């Protein structure tokens, strides 16, 4: 069953490390965006599935929208999409952009999961990476979310920040454990091309080295494991039963429809991306055309689909179900990559479990990309 992603490209201020498409919040631009979203949904009527499994509203900062603007977004989606009764519906949010009124609206429209962009519990580090919130704002946001009745909360965290030490990271993890979110997404900082952080030589040279980042990664596994979190994907942890269903859909190769500038869709093995430009996005829609960037429109070959499924599957704790893989692609995985698989199994990097699951040993997850690139 396909999922739905809605990109809301507005931020109060762009963070120094962020490469996602976003623009400064302006009410006139939001109005243009909402009009475009309405037009895009109308043009995509033939692509809208009979039923949608999950909804994820990301950005940008969706909760930077006003209460009235949030209501408008839901008024555009709800009459046109049929969500399954058990659908997980996630809204990304940042501390400092939440109010009791906004959370009431989200709850009223069926949002049942909040993903809060926290990144760190150190005010100095937050300032260095361009975040607009403080540690106090994080606690205020969490209290608002819990007070509004949300019982599925994700916190986004980052390690490997400029000047960050293992002690800093340990304190952040300890704070997180006291909050007890149901889910955690934890990523090592990546220097994305042309971001302010990558262009700032002073900040970028102050990044922890690979050994320090590996130590932070292992510290997260250890502390969160003791606190009852399941490390179910290389960068994601959850309390039992709270794994992110939307992301699992991506990792399992399920179809998804993306709306808004910069959003990606993958339907019938065709992956297409909307223009990462609000002006171009609107221009195409005004012409009656889908706002697809022609340079980001590809039909996936069977080999590409196989490669992606292996790469994503081996990032998951439960690995790849070899029987299901063979049924879907009509080929045995070991016939495709006999040498690579045998080598990594003999080296103790990969293993076969229960005779049918191909898995990567967790101690190699931090360096997984070095292994996975052999399946590209």
N, C-alpha and C positions, 0 to 999 in steps of 0.2 A: 504494500500500500504506500503510495508516494507521500512525501512530506512537503511542507511549505515553509519557505524562508522569506522574510520581508526585511529589506535593508532600509534603515532610517538613517540618512547620512549626515546628521547634524550633531555637532559637539559644541560645548561652551568654549573649549579650547583643545586643540589637538596636542596629544602627548608626544614627547620627544622621540619615542621609539616606534610610533604607530605608522604602519604602511597601509592600513585599511582606508578605503575611500570615505572621506568626510569633508564637510564644509562648515564654516562658522554659522552658528544659529542666527538666522534672520527671519522674522515673521513673514516677510514677502516671499522668501525662498521656500519656506515651509508650505505656503499656499500653492506655489508652483509645483512642489513635490506632490502634494495631496491630489491636485488636479491630474498630474501625470500618473499617479498610482491608479486612479479611477480609470483613466484611458487605457493603461496597460492591462488591467484586469479584463476590461471589455474586449481588447484585442486578443487576449489569450483564452477566450471562452472554449475554444476547441482543445486546449491543453489541460483544462482544469479537470482533475480526476473526480470520479464519482464520490470518493471518500478520501479524506486526508488523515494520515496517522498522527502527525505531530505538527506543531507550529513553533517557529523560532523567530522572534523579532529582534534583530541585532543592528549593529551600526559601526561607527557613530554611537550616539547615546539616545536610544528611543525615549527615555524618561526626561530628556531635555525638552520634549514637546510639552505644550500646555495641556491642561485637562480637556479643554475644548478640542484641541488638535488630536489628542489620543482618542477621544470619542469619535472623531471623524474617521480615523484609521479603521476602527472597529466597524463603523457603519459601512465602510467600503468592503470589508472582508466577509462579515457575517452573512449577508444575504446571498453570497456567491460561492461560498465554500461549505461543504458538508464535512464536519469533523467527526471522527469516530467518537463513540461515547466515552472511551477511555483515553482520549488524546492528551498527550503531554503538551502543554502550551507554555513556552518560555518567553520571558521578557528580559532583555539585558538592561541593566541600570547602573548608574554610578552614584556613589555617595555624594550628597550635596544637591542631587536633582530629584530626590524623592520627597513626596508630601503624603500626608494621610489621604488627601483627596485623590491624588493620582492612584495610589494603591487601592483605594475603594473602587475606582473605575476599572482597574485591571482585574480585580477580583470579580467584579460584577460581570465582566465579559469573558470569564472562564480562564483567565491566566492562572495557572496553578504551580508555576515554577519561576523563581526570580534568580537571575545570574548577576551577581554584584561584582563590579570591577574594583577590587581592593588593592591588589598588587603587593602591598607591604604594610606592616604595622610600625613603620619608622618614619616620622614626619620629615626628617632630613632627606631620606632616600626618596620619598614621595615627591618632594620639591625638586630633587635633581632630575627626575625623569619626567617632570612637567605635569604631574597630576594636580588637579585643582582642589582635591580634598585633603583633610587631615585625618589622623587616627580617630579623633573625637567624632568626625563626620561618619566614619565607618560604623562606630557603635550606635550613633543616632539612626543611621540607615537600617541596621539590623533590627533595632528595637521597633522601628516603624513597620518593617516587613513582618516581624513576628506578631506585633500588635494587630496587624491587619488580617492575621489568620493564615499566613502562608506557612506551609509545613514542608516545603521542598525548596531549599535555598542552596545555590552554588556560590562559592567565592572563587574568583580568579586571583591567582597569586603568581609572582615572578621571582626567580632567583637569578643570581649572576648580575645584579645591578651595579652601576658604577660606585665603587667604594664599599660595597657590601661585604661583610665578613660572615663567617659561619656562625658567630655569636648573634649577629643581627638576624640571620635567617632562623636560628633556633628560637629566638624570642618571638618572631612572627608566627612560627608554627605553634608555639605554646599558646599564643593569644587565640589563634584559630581553633585550637582544640577546646578552649574554654567556651567558645561560641557554639560549637557543635553544628556546623552546617551539614546538610545531608550529602553534599557533593563538593568536591574541590577540583579545579583545573589548575595545574601547576606547570608553568613553562619556564625554561631557561631563556634569558634575554637573547634575542637575535638582532644583530645590527643589520637593519633593512636599508637597502640602497636609497640615498637621498633623504633619509629622515634626519631631523635635527641632531639626534644622538650620533648617527653615523658621521655626520659632517663636523661634529665638535671633537676635535682631536684631544682636547683636555679630558672630556668625559669618556670617550671611547677607549683611551689608553689606560683608564682607571678601572677597567672591567676585571673581575676575578679571572684567573687563568683556568684552563681546562681542568686541572686537578682540583682546584677549589670548587668549581662548579660541580664536578663529579661528587665531591664530598657533600655538597649541599643537597644534591639529588638523593644520595644514599641516606642522608639525615632525614629527609622528608619521608622516605619509605619506612625507615625505622620508627620514627615518632608517630606517624599516622597509622602504621600497622598496629602498634601497641594500643592506639586509641580506638581500634575497631574498624578502620577504614579498609576497604578492599581496593587494591591497586589493580584495576581491571583493564587499564590501557596505559601505555607508557607515560602519559601526562595527566591521567585522570584517576581520581579516587572517589569512592562512594560508600556510604553506609549501606548495608544489605538492602536490596530492593530499590535503590535510588540512582542506578546508573542512568546516564542521559540517553533517553530513547531516540531523540533526534539525531545525535551524533552517531549512535550505534547504527542508525539507518545509513548514514554516509559510509561508515566503515564496513558495512555488510553489502555495499553496492546497490542499495535500493534507490529508486527514482526520487527526484525532488524538483520542485518548481520554485524559482527565485523571482521575486518582484522588487522593483526599485533600482536606482542607479548603482551599478557595480555588482548586482546580484547575479548568481550563477544558477542555471537550470541544467539538469541532466535527465532527459526523457527519451526513451526508445534509443538509447545508446548514442544520443547526440548531445554534446555539452556546449552550451552557449552562455556567453556573459554579456550583460547589459553594459552600455557605456558607463565608464567611471567619470561621468561629467553630467551634472544636472542640466546644463544648457543643451547639450547634444541629446540627452535623454528626452527632454521635452520637445526638441525640434523634430525628432523622428516620430514621436507620438502624434504631434500636430499634423504631420504628413500622412497619418494613418498607418504608419509602419511600426513594427516592433523595434525597440531601441537596442538592437543587438549590435555589438561591435564585431564587424566582419572579420577582424583579426583574431577574435576569440570565439570562433564558431567551428567546431570540429565533430566529425563523426568518428566515434571510437572503434578501432578495429578489435577483433577478437583477442589479438595478442596484447593490445593495450589494456583491455578489460581484465585479462588474466593477470598481467603485471600489477595493475593497481590493486586487484583483489588480494594478491599475495602480500604486497607491501602493507596494506592496511590490516589484513588479517593477522599478520605476525606482530603487529603492535598491540594486539588484544591478548589478555591473559588466557582466554579460552582458545586462542589460536585459530587455525583453519580446519574445518571439518572436511577431511579428504573425500569422504563419500559424497557429500553435498557438492563439493568442488567438481568432482568427476561427472555428476549428474548434470550440473549446469553447463560446463564447458566441454563435456564429452571427451575428456582426455585425462589421463592420470598425471598428477602433478610431478611424480617422480620420472615420468617419461619426458617431461619438458626440461627439467633441470636436474638430471641425475648426478652430475659431477658436483655441482654446487651444494646440493642437499646432502649428499654423502659426506662431503668434506666437513660441513658445519655440524652434522650429527656426530661424526667421529671426533671432532674437536670439542664436543660438549656445549655447543652454542644453541643448537636446535635439538628437539627430541620428538619422538612419537609417543603419545599417551593414549592408553586404552585401545591401541591398535588403529585409531582413526583420527586423532587430532595432532596436527603439526604445530608445535609451539616453540617459542624462543624462551630460553631460561631468563628469568627476571634480572639476573645480575648483568645481563648484556643489554638491557633496554636503553641505558643511557647512551650507548654507542651503537644503537640499532641501525642508524642510517648507513654505517659502514658495511653492514651485512645486507641491508635491503637494497642498496644500489645495484647489487648483482642481479636483481630481478627486474631492473628497468629495461 
